[in-house]
């Protein structure tokens, strides 16, 4: 994968961190991708973004299609469980179900 990868972190800049378990494959201009990244940030989750091209020639795009089976973004990969999700509504439900209640106790 050769496109720029960005790591978004809820931790302070001086806190050492491992590679985030969550990766969001997106287009910067996609409103559905923005909804997902907003939810990740609202939940305070560390995640990495990978900008994919709309072109099917893009290696990142081909990788996502091979792993997830969908050709659209957003796509979320949770490496903790090797879960791949490829529809914004499904991604939001997954994030809320897995992470929203973790600090409620």
N, C-alpha and C positions, 0 to 999 in steps of 0.2 A: 504494500500500500504506500503510495507516494505522495498523497496530498497532505497538506498541513493538518496536524492533529493538535487540538487545544485541550488543555485540562482545566476544567472549572472546579473550583474548590470552595467549600464553605469554611475551611480552616484558614487560619492566618497564614500569611506568606512565609513566616519563619518556622512553621510546623513541618517536620519531615513527613512525607507521605509516600505510600506505595502507589503503584498504578491503580487507578480507580477500577472497580468491578463493573461499572456501568459505562457503556459506550453508546453515544447517540450518533447515528449516521444521518446526515441532514444536508439540505441546501440552505444557505444563509437567508434566502428570500422566501422560504416556504412558511406560510402562516401556521400550518399544522405542526411543523418542527418547532416553531416558536412557542406554541402552546405546551409542547412536551418539555422544552428547556425551561420554560417558566415554572412548570410543576416541579421539575428536578431541583431548581433553585429554591422554590418555596418550601420544599421538604428538607432543604439543607444538605442535599446529597452531593458527594463528589462524583464527577463524571467527566468523561473525555468526549470531545466531539470530533467527528471525521466529516469533512466537507466532501461530498461526492458530486460528481458532475452529472448533468442530465444525460450525457452521452453513454451509450452502452459499451463504448470502447474503453471507458475509464476502468482501471483495475479495481478500484474501491467499489464501484457500482457492481461489477461482475462478482466480486467477493460477497457482497450483501445478497445478491440474487441467489448465489450458490448456497449460502448458509440459511437464509430466511425464506427463499422461494418467492419473494415479492420484488418487483422492480420499482416500487415507489418509496418515498421517504415520508415521514420519519421511520427509522428502524432503530430499535433499542436492543442491545445485547447485554445481558446480565451474566457475566462470566462466572459468578458464584454458583449458579445453577445451570449454566449453558442454555439459558432461555433466550430465544430470538422472537421479537414481536415486531409486526410490520404495519400496524394501523394505529393512528393516534388515539382513538377511543380505547382500544385494547391496551395500549401502553399506559394511558392515564389510569385505567382501572387496576392494572398490575401494580403500578407505583403506589397508588393509594392503598391497595390491599396489603402490599408487602411492607411499606415503609410509613404510612401515615399514622399508624397507631403505636409505633415503636417507642415513642417518648410519652405516651399518654398514661402509662402506669405510674 
